[in-house]
Amino acid sequence: MSIKDRKYTLFAVMAGYFLTGFMGSAMVVAVPVIALNLQMSVTMTGWVISGFVLASAILLMPAGRFADYLGYPAVFKAGMASFAAATLACGFAPSGEFLIVFRFLQGSASALIYCSGMALISCVYPPEERGRAIGWVTFTVYTGLSVGPVIGGFLNELYGWRSILHVTWVLAALVAVYSFATLQPVKGREGKVSDYRGMLLFMLMVLLIFGGLSVPDVRGYSAFVLGLIVMVVMTVYEYNQKDPLINVRLFFGNRTFGFANSASMLNYCATSGVLFLVSMELQLNYGLTSEKAGFVMLAQPLAMAAVTPFAGRMADKSNPKNLAFGGMLIIALVLVSMAFMTGRAELYQVSIMLFILGLGLGLFSTPNNTVIMNSVEKKDYGFASSTLSTMRLMGQTFSIAVSVIILNMFAGSAKIETMSEEGLITALRMAFILFSLICAAGAVMSLAGRNTLK
């Protein structure tokens, strides 16, 4: 493939990943207004966000396996077109129920984008240039997450929450047209998907685990345990299949792939709840408005966006595992520092800690993603790309769930806004120490396995 075609592909994937990241963070800002406008209950309001995530998680692995056979450009184009259509439908949703359904479709479309995007990059870029390309893709994700609350808040304030969706679907439609016009065909694997039982087991597992983590009570814990049982059954079943949906043998036989994915999940487990907890502290203990708290927390995604292109270039020139290990080590040290500083840090110190945390995240993410994509053969790029996103979603869900459980331990039956300052500080310290230990385990995982280039 020519250099020009590579750049076309890189731009399309960057644009698609930017819009999905932007959509996720921009909608969070508008949720309170949406709830009032559509007269939604608290439970329904939560599904505006969780419905998107759940749909994406359920379909990522099946979509990735279909992408291996159908070809990554075809699946990416379908994802962009359906994402634009679903976002348009969200913008005209007449009620909360319709909005949740359309958000579910939007999450399904994002699964098509995520399962094929990184696979496309791995197809068109050779291993010695892949890290830089992955770095730029990661940069756009973090940029979308960074500017989402700012631009989303601006649009919501001036033109209403629907304007966020209308701007996004127009841009998504343009990216879809661009993708259809520029992406070159990539031949998929021979044959067709046949493991439909494995697909159903995976979907049931994700539904139970994600649903269980989202409900911090006996019902949720029971669903989570049942999901783990289904995971064991699915693992045994998939291990004995000739062409499984989940290539379990790849996890056990390819140590680099297995350990790097484990490190990725542990990274998200340790870091995804940090901004949630810091936001609570800034608003409840420091008395900041949500807008001002958002600007303080902007330090983390900005640092991540700044360092990822550099980390990508370094991953091509040196051992990416060492970079990933260094990033995880930085994160662990920052989390320990935050545990000791919580309750007595000045605002500028909070921003500095979040900025350094963002540097560690950026230094870890791109090299570790490069290790994962370089460790598999071309025929498994779709599966590897889907696995990356699944690890991210599982880690994020677990991190938020653990944060909520720890807060509940100290809030008891009281509402969050009535929690004592001492109780919140103790909860945050416990969470940060736990997250630092998880991060230390992830650092060890990031160094395990052999160095491979496919």
Secondary structure, DSSP 4 states (H G I P E B T S, - for coil): --HHHHHHHHHHHHHHHHHHHHHHHHHHHHHHHHHHHTT--HHHHHHHHHHHHHHHHHHHHHHHHHHHHH-HHHHHHHHHHHHHHHHHHHHT--SHHHHHHHHHHHHHHHHHHHHHHHHHHHHHS-HHHHHHHHHHHHHHHHHHHHHHHHHHHHHHHHH-THHHHHHHHHHHHHHHHHHHHHPPP----SS----HHHHHHHHHHHHHHHHHHHS-SHHHHHHHHHHHHHHHHHHHHHHT-SS-SS-HHHHHH-HHHHHHHHHHHHHHHHHTTHHHHHHHHHHHTS---HHHHHHHHTHHHHHHHHHHHHHHHHHHHS-HHHHHHHHHHHHHHHHHHHHHHTTT--HHHHHHHHHHHHHHHHHHHHHHHHHHHHTS-GGGHHHHHHHHHHHHHHHHHHHHHHHHHHHHHHHTTS-GGG--HHHHHHHHHHHHHHHHHHHHHHHHHHH-S-----
